[in-house]
Amino acid sequence: MVRAGHSSPTRTRGGGRTGWVVACAAGALAFVVRWHLVGGAGGVRGYHGYDDGVYFSSAVAFVHGRMPYRDFLLLHPPGVVLALAPFAALTRWTSDPNALAAARVAFMAVGAVSTLLVTRLALRWGTAAAVVAGTLYAVSSAAARGERLTLLEPLGTLTLLGAVCLLLRARAPDTSRWWLYAGGAVLGVGPVVKIWNVVPLLVVLAWQAWTQGTRSAVRVAGAAAGSSLLVLLPFALASPGAVVRLVLLAQLGRPRSGTTTGERLEGITGVGTALEPQPPGTRAAWTVVVCVAVAVAAVVAWCERRGRLWVAVLGTQVAVLLVSPSFYVNYAAYSAAAVVLVVAAAVSLVPGGRPAWAGPRAWAAALTVGALGLPTAAVRPPPPETLAVAEVRGLLPEQGCVRADSPGVLAVLDVLSRDEERGCRTRVDVSGQTYVVGDRDDRGRPVPRSRNSRWQDDAVAYLTSGTAAVLVRATGNGFDDATVERLHRQGTLVRLRGAQVLLPHDAAAPHGPAARP
């Protein structure tokens, strides 16, 4: 039975052509912001850190016949591998940097589509709410930093927003029940991209049960379970124990990182990245302002029964981010959509007035976009390219296998797929091995990476097993001084801008950039 007064959160307003114009404009703005953040045509082929390369390299290994969990380590569900597989397959016909660039552009497009969906969801509360939600999400540093690269968060956001849109569509009169099943199926894809997405899935199921009845929620849950199993089952059958151990147990067993609650809130709000050059005190003050504003918006929206789903989603997502063992800047995209939808819901409760474009609600929308957009917008120019790609590529031998402490750099250097074709078995997550090699002491306590001697030995053995190794991580490896010294003794270390290349002692460095065979 459907609870009275809950079948439709609010009546639809501001739809039609105006609504689509607002949504498409916000989506276009979002793509431009993400393109700017990655550095445009030059930066989209560049090296941008560790995780981005891990997921793309996993997909390249997969399309070359290697199975996640069974043949190589992957600490997340396989959804991202399947999403990136079409772009990884492009390496058979084009260069690795071009394939990686295509994948990144596609993920920016995912961010643009998520922005459009956020705007359409807020449009149910009026045009002013849609403008607030669409604009804030489009420029949000928290969202844009995660949606400019091939990371997990963009896919999780898209599945959540898409599922809710479909479930709302299923509530229209005389609508086919297949909309309900479609919403559940899309919702179920989220957890097979990142395990954290189980949390918003449960919130949406509870919302569906509360507003549409238990039977409806069971149908949605069944469709979600079906789509999740469809993705997981082939990998689980290939290596059942490894999937549970790596995706679930290794994540739960991670030691807590050193980031404070304040630093995490800076990331969640977007202030930390938007105002990164500012003094810590300035960032902290703006973080307090944004947190208070969002908290007030959440209370108002909840009390007025406007956007309660997103208030609940925001509360649970922020809780996950605060208690999770680790926190990195791209994690903030996890809750970015809920943040702007809660704010938009509160703005929509301001009286409209006549004319609508100059009434109190319009002024509230403009002030909200300005006040919250200023300290959270991703407007800073991208950092300059730090990797001397041509120089590094020129030092790499044409024969044998090239190793790296970050697999993404192999794609940037255009040797990743070449090595896979040679059967080099590139290790796609060198640092992730710490969760399966020497990660616990004799008493079962976690061992920090810097003191994990077994993993340090394993990493040295891997990095020195090829004809060359490229080292680009300044601090992320966690190598102790003894390990660094051992690496240096294994060969000739050539230092270039943004990288160190380890060559055998008897290797003669080629002159000029080497061509791809």
N, C-alpha and C positions, 0 to 999 in steps of 0.2 A: 504493500500500500504506500502511496506517495504522501508524504507529510504535507498537510495543508500549508499553503503560503510559501512553500520551498521549491516548487517545481521550476520556477524561473526566478533568478535572483533579482532582476529588475526588468522593467520593460525596455525594449530596444529603442534607442533614440539616436539621431545623428547618423543614420545609415545612408545607404544609397551612394550616389556618386561622390559626395563630399567625404564619406567615410573611406572609400577606396583611394581617393586622392591623398588623404592624410596618411593612410597606411603605406601606400607605395612611396610617398615622399620620405617617410621615416625609414623604410627599407633601403632606399637609394642612399640616404645619408649614412646609414649604418655601414653599407659596403664601402663608401668613400673613407669613412673613419678607419676601418680595419685595413684597407689598402694603404692608407697613410701610415698607420702604425707599423706595418711590416716593412716599409721602406720603398713602396712602389715597385716598378718593374725590375729594379736592381735587387732590392731586398727580398723579393718573393722567392728568389733562387739562392738566398744566402743561408748562413748557419745561424740559427736562433735558439740554441740551447738543446738540452738533453731529451726531454720527453717527446717533443715533436718528432725527433729522429727515431726514437724507440718504436713508436707506433707505425711510422712509414716503413721502417726497416722490417718490422714484423710482417707487414703486408707483402713486401718484396720477397721475403723468405717463403711466405705462404704460397704465392703464385709460382714460385720455383720448386714447389713440391715438398716443402717442410711443414710439419704440422705443429701449431702452438701447443705447448705443454709437453707433448711427446718428444719433439725434436729440438725445441728451443724454449727458453724460459720466457713466460709472459705472466705478469703479476695482476692482470686485469681480465675480465671476461672477453670473449673473442669478437664482440660486436664491432669494435673499431677496426679490427683486421679485415672483416668482411666489407666494411664501409670504404676502406682504402684500397681494397684489392683491385678494383677497376683501374685506379690510377697507378698502382704498382705494376699492373700488367702493361701499362704504356711503356715501361722501360725496355720492352722487347722491340719497340719501334722508334723510340726517341731516347734522348739522354736522361740520366737520372735527375739532374737539376730541373729539366723541363717537366718531367713527371711529378716531381715534388712540388713544383710551382703550380701545376694544374690542381693537385690535391689541396694546396693551401687556398687557391682561389675558390674552389668548391666549398671549403669550410667557411670562407668569408661569405659566400652566398648563403650558406646555412644560417649564419648570423643575421644576414639581411632578412631571410624568411622568418626567423624567430622574431625579429623586430616587427615585421608585418603582422604576425600572429598576436604579439603583445598588444599592438595597436587595435586590432580587430576585437580582441577580448575586452579591452577597456572601452571600446566604442559602445558597448551595451549600456554604459553609464553616461554617455553623451560625448559630443565632439571635444569638449575641453579635456575630459579625462583621456581621450584617445591621443590628443596632442601631447599631454604631459607624459603618458606612458611611452609613446613612440619616440619622442625626442630624447627623454632621459635614457632610455635603453640604447638608442642609436649611438649616443655619445658616451655612454657609461664606460669608464676605464675598466671597471670590474668585468663587464661583459666583453668589451672589445679586445682586451689583452688575451682572453682565452679563445676568442673566435677568429683570430688572425692566423692561427696555425692549426696543424692537424692534431688537436688534443681531444680529450674525452668529453669535456664539458659542453661544447656546442651541440653534440649529438644528444646528450641528456636533456638539455633545455628544449631542443626541437621536439623530442618525443613527448615531453610533458605538455608543452603548449599545444602541439598537434592533437594529442589525445583529448585534452579538455575541450578544444574546439569541436571535435567530433562528438563528444558526449553531450555538449550543449546542443549541437545540431540534432542529435537523436531525440531531444525533448520537444521539438516542434510537432504540432498536430499532424497526424496522418503521415508520420515519417517511418520508413522501413526500420525494422529492428537491426538490420545490418549495420546501420550507423553506430549502434551501441557496440556491436562486436568489433567493428573497425577501430573505434576508440580504445577498446580494451587491448586489441592486438598491438596498436601503436604504443600504448602505455607499457606493455610488457617488454618492448625493445629496450627501454631505458636501463633496467638492471643488467642486461647482458652487454652493455657498454661500460658501465661503472657500477659497482655493487652498491654505492651510496644511493643510487636512484631507486632502491627499494623503499626508501623513506617517503619521498613524495608519492610513490605508487600507493602505499598504504593510506596516506592522507586522502588521496583522490578516491580510493575505494570506500573509505569511511564517509566522505562527502556524498558519494553516490548513494550509499545505503541510507544516509540521513535524509536526503532530499528526494530520492526516487524509490526507495524501498529496498529491502534485502534481496529480493529476487533479481532486480536490476543489477545490483552490485555483484551478485554471484555470476551473472552472465559476463559482466566486464572482467571479473577476476578469472573466469575460465578462459576467455579470449587472451588475457594477458599471460596466463600460464602457458597457453598453447604456443604463442609467439616466442616466449622465452625458451621453451623446450626445443622448438624448431631450430633455434640458433645454437643452443648449447649442446644438444644431444650428439651431433657428429663428433664434436671435440671430446665430450665426456666418454663416449664409447671408445675412442682412440686411446685415451689415457685417463681413465676414471679417477684414479687416486691423485694424479698430479693436478687436475682441475681444482679439486677441493683444497688441496694443500697450498697451491699457489694463489688462487683467486680469493679464497676465504681465510684460511688459517694464517697465511703469511701476512695478509693485511691486518688481521686482528692482533698479530704478534709484533707489529712494528713498535719500536721504542718511540716515545714522544720527542718531537723535535724541540729546539730551544725557543721557538717563537712564542712570544707572550700573548695574552688575551688582547691587549691593546694593539699589538701589531696585526693580529688577525682581524680585529674590527676595522683597522685602517684598510686592510685588503678587501674585506667584505663590502665596505662602503665605496671603495674605489679611490678614497682619499690618498692612500699610501702610494699608489702609482701615479695618480694625476698630479700630486704635489710632491713627488719624490725629491726634487732639488731643495725644497723648503726645509727649514730647521725642524727637528722632531717636535718641538713645542707647538709650532704652527700646525703641523699635521695632526697632532693630538687634539688641539682645540677644534679644528674643523671636523674631526671624527666625532667628537662629542656632539657638535651641532647637528651633524647629519643623523647620528644615531637617535638623538632626542626627537628630531623631526619625524623620522620613520616610526619610532615608537608611538608618538602621539597620533600619527596617521593610522597606525594599526589599531589602537584603542578606539578611535573615532569610527573607523570602518566596521570594526566588530560590533560595537554597541548599536550602530545604525543598520546592521545586517547588510552591509554592502561589501562584497568581495571577501566574505568570511573564509572561503576556500584558500585564498592567497595569503590571508593572515596566518592560517594554520600551516600552510606550506612554508611560509617565511620563517615562522618560529621553529619548526622542526629542522629546516635546512641550516639555519644559523646555529642551532644546537649541535648539529653534526660537525659543522666547520670549527666550532669552538672546542669540542671534545676529541676530535680526530687526532691520531698520533702525529701526523705531519700536516704541514700547511705550506703551500706554494702559491705564488701570485695568481696563477690561472685557476686555482680552486674557487676564487671569488665569483666566477661566472656561474657557479652552481646555484646561487641564490639571487642573482642579479634580476631575473625576470620577476620574481615574487616581490622584490623591493619596489620596483617601479609600479607594479600593479596595485600594491597596497597604497602607495602615495596617490596614484590616480583615483582610486576608489574614494579616498578621503576628500580630494579636491572636488569630485563630482557632487559632494554633499553641500557645497557652498551654494546658496541661492543663485539662480540664474540671472534674473532681471531682464529688462528690455532696453535697447536691443541686446540680443544674446552676446554679440561680439564685443560689447563694451560693458557688460554687466559685472557684478561681483565675482561670478565664477570665472569669467574670462581673465579678470585681473589676478585672481588667485592662481590660475593656471600659469600665467606669465611669470608671476613672482616665484612660483614653485620651480619652474624650469630654470629661472635665473639663479635662485638661491641654492638649489641642490646641484644644478649643472655646473656652476662655476668651480666648486672644489672637487668634483668627481669626473669631469669630462676628460676624455683622452685627446687632448689637443697638443701635447708636447711633441716636438719633432722626433722622429725615430733616431736611435743611436747610429753612429756611422759604422760601416762595415769593418769588422775587426779581423777578419781572416783573409790572409793573402792567398786567395784560391789558386791563381795561376802559378805562383812560386811554389806552393806546396805540391800541386799536381805535377809540376816539372821534376820534382825530386823522387816521385814514386816510380818504382820499377814496373815495367810492362809485364813481367812474369811473376808468377806466384800469387800469394794472397796478402792483402793489405789489412792490417788490424787497426783498431781505433778504440779509444776509451769512450767515445760517443759515436754511435752508429750513424747518426744524421750527417756527420761530416763526410762520411764515405759517399753518401748520396750527393752532397754538394760538390764533391771532388769527382763525381762521375765514375766511381769504381765499385759501388755497392752491387748493382745487378751483374756486373762483369764477374765479380768474385763469387756470387751465387751460382752463376752458370758454370764456374770452374769447380764447384763443390767445396768452396772454402769454409762453409758453415760459419758465417759471421755471427758473432755473439751479439744479439740485438739489445741486451740489457746487462752491460758489464757490472754496473753498480748493484743491480737487482740480485745478482748472484749472492750477495751478502745475506739474503733471506733463506738460502738453502745450503750455504757452505760456511760452517763454523759460526752460525748465528747465535748459538747458545753455549754457555759454559757447562761444566760438569753438574752444576746445581740447577740447570735449566733457565738461568737468567740471560737476558739478551746481551750480546757482546757488541759494543759500538764498532762501526766500520774501521775506525782508525786503530783499534786494538784487535781486530779479527785477523790473526796471523795466517790462518788457513786460507781465508779469502784473498789476502794480500799475495800469498804464494801462488794461488790459482790465477789471479789477475796478471801477475808477472809472466807466468807460464803462457797464458793466452796471448798477451801483447807481444811476446818475443817469439811466437810460433810462426809468424809470417815472414815475408821478405822485407816488410817495412811496417812501422806503426806510427799513427798520427795521434798526438796528444793535444787536446784542446780544452780540457776542463781544468780551470785554475784551482778550484777548491772542492768540487763535487765528488771527486774520486775517493777522497778520504785516505790517500796513501800516506803512510808515515815516512819519516826521513830515511829510514833504512831501505824501504821499498823503492823510493825515488832514486837512491844511490845505486841500488841493484839494477834498476832499469837503465841508468846512465852507463853502467859498466857493460851492459849487454851489446852495445853497439855505438855508433857515432850519432850524437844528438845534434841536429841542425835546428837552430832557433830562428823562426820567421815570425812575422806579424800575426799574432793570434793563434799560433800553433808551434809545436815542436815535432819534428820528424825524426824517428829513430830508425837508423839504417844499420845493416851489418857492418862490422869494422872494415871488411874487404870490399864493400860495395862502392862503385864509382857513380856519383850522382850524375844523371843525364843533364845535358845542357839545354836550357829552354824548356818550355812546357811540353809534356809528352802528349801525343795524340791518342785518342781512344781507338783501340784496335777494332 
